């Protein structure tokens, strides 16, 4: 079995850490490492982590965000596979073992675990995720009762960074998560880049975690900020990863979305930020496109060709749905 380095990014997660760390002690396959990056918390997080000698604490002097924190930990990882975990999850005992099994295929870049709600353990938070042509993403199975309908491994567009497995050598070769993405959409972007190189992204539903949905979001940023950052990062991702005609189409169609005035103003700011970022984004684009092995048309079957995204069992034809970002 592949060796696993678990990476946890924490900011003021003291109330959640004991459940998460104890669940890692109960694993049927012991992780090679547990690396916890603390983003300058001002609660008791670091004191709690020091009570777990098996955990290597990496302390950031400032809140560097999720992407940069994962990248820093990945540089110190020794396992063949990186297992990313949110602080607000409890990992089932076979989480590490099943993830290692799913990643034995060298063509798999990432594997998505089955995420169930912490307080409703028969209800699905997500089993991998999908993306529409505008780059908006959603969690597969969100709010469905778990009857085993996702218990066979399947191809998905991306694996949620809240609980997933990534191939370490590929992560390093691709430069890790985009450091411009403070948090949100980094997982979608990474899996998209991996797919352009010809790798697969699959679900690993036997690797189960229980998630306190939105706990870290509410603590750190709030729901509105999450949506704004997700869209900002999405706009950059479209330019980096699409062939040019599709990138321009995506920007145009996002600009044409009908939104409430306040939200439209926030969207305008996101466009302005991305114009400022454009020189760096184009540099990233050149590197990604040089490494491309798969054309956009080959990915079209797994990218939803609709402005709406399906949630809670809805279908793409439900025109009342608005684009949303994943948790």
Number of C-alpha atoms within 10 A of each C-alpha: 13 18 19 27 27 26 27 27 23 27 22 20 24 19 13 19 22 19 14 21 22 13 17 24 15 14 16 14 19 16 22 17 20 23 23 24 24 25 21 17 18 11 13 12 20 23 10 15 19 12 10 14 9 16 18 16 18 17 16 16 10 10 16 18 20 22 22 23 25 23 19 16 22 22 12 12 20 14 19 19 28 29 29 20 24 24 28 26 26 27 26 18 18 19 27 28 20 19 31 25 14 25 23 13 10 10 12 20 27 36 33 33 29 28 31 28 20 18 11 14 15 16 19 24 28 26 30 30 23 23 23 21 22 25 29 24 26 24 26 22 24 22 18 17 15 17 10 9 9 19 14 10 16 15 17 22 24 31 30 30 26 22 29 29 33 26 22 23 15 16 20 13 8 17 11 20 24 21 17 15 22 19 21 25 28 24 22 27 23 25 24 24 21 25 23 22 19 16 18 21 25 24 28 30 25 22 26 24 30 24 27 20 17 13 17 19 15 13 12 14 12 13 13 12 13 21 17 18 19 25 25 23 24 26 22 29 25 24 22 25 22 22 15 13 9 16 20 13 15 19 18 12 12 18 14 10 13 10 12 8 9 9 14 15 12 14 20 14 14 21 19 13 15 19 14 11 13 16 11 14 18 14 11 17 22 13 12 18 18 9 15 17 13 15 15 15 9 11 14 12 9 14 19 21 14 16 19 22 27 26 20 11 11 11 12 17 12 13 12 9 15 15 21 19 20 20 22
